[in-house]
């Protein structure tokens, strides 16, 4: 990516944040708030295009309650009835719309490379139903979307590269074919230990497990998360390993303010991944999914009564067998407004 791509992305985030603040006409309450989040992810922030190259996400998190069966839109009420939610715990729902883009390492050539990931795009909508407390979190995810030209990934990347003066991506004619995709997921996070460091700061340690089933991807994963900061009991469960949701502002709904740094690592077994193994036009080389994978994420988060922001870096081991790179990195900027 062009050397100025990170600065341009950051400027875009700041502009959008100001727009959000301008239109947030509802007064924020420290007791319970909903939030709007904008997330941008790009490997160019850390050097170059490689694998998962960019993502854009816009999300809404409702204020929490103690019963989604009573205090949620009609469709969500019906879903909540079939889930094992306990009214002793806080509950909330979220919706997230996003676009993800994957490309080979070398994008400025018409020649297919034997060791490169296929071009792929995903346009999707996620619905999350969450139950949480200061010591545990249960998150249920329902995703639907499309891969292929209908994801508009080709147009989005070409437009971005024209704006920033970067290399033109030339291989999109070989992208994964159009196909409807879906995924159902469950994620559990449980506190192992929380302790006061001094009168201001705490640290906590937790384990997390998740399972996803669907034609987009299916996997099982297990990981651990360490955090150090302020008011950690008010925002437990907010850190995870899913692109677009490394930090989830919905968990801050009943917390007036807070800040923390964090580090997490996850291992997983991935059974299928349509962005690697999906059907695509005539091509010369086959790429095969690497079943055993691992990721780590490190970041910093800060939020106040009306707003918050987070900056994170994710490091991923190869997702396909033919990869020559030992790892790939992605930078994330997440800014949210509490309304």
Buried (B, 14 or more C-beta within 10 A) or exposed (E): BBEEBBEBBBEBBEEBBEEBEEEBEEEBBEEBBBBBBBBBBBBBBBBBBBBBBBBBBBBBBBBBBBEBBEBBEEEBBEBBEEBEBEEEBBBBBBBBBBBBBBBBBBBEEEEBBEBBBBBBBBBBEBBBBBBBBBBBBBBBBBBBBBBBBBBBBBEBBBEBBEEBEBEEBBBBEBBBBEBEBEBEBBBBBBBEEBEEEEEEBBBBEBEBBBBBBBBBBBBBBEBBBBBBBBBBBBBBBBBBBBBBBBBBBBBBBBBBBBBBBBBBBBBBEBEBBBBBBBEBEEEEEEBEBBBEBBBBBBBBBBBBBBBBBBBBBBBBBBBBEBBEBEBBBBBBBBBBBBB
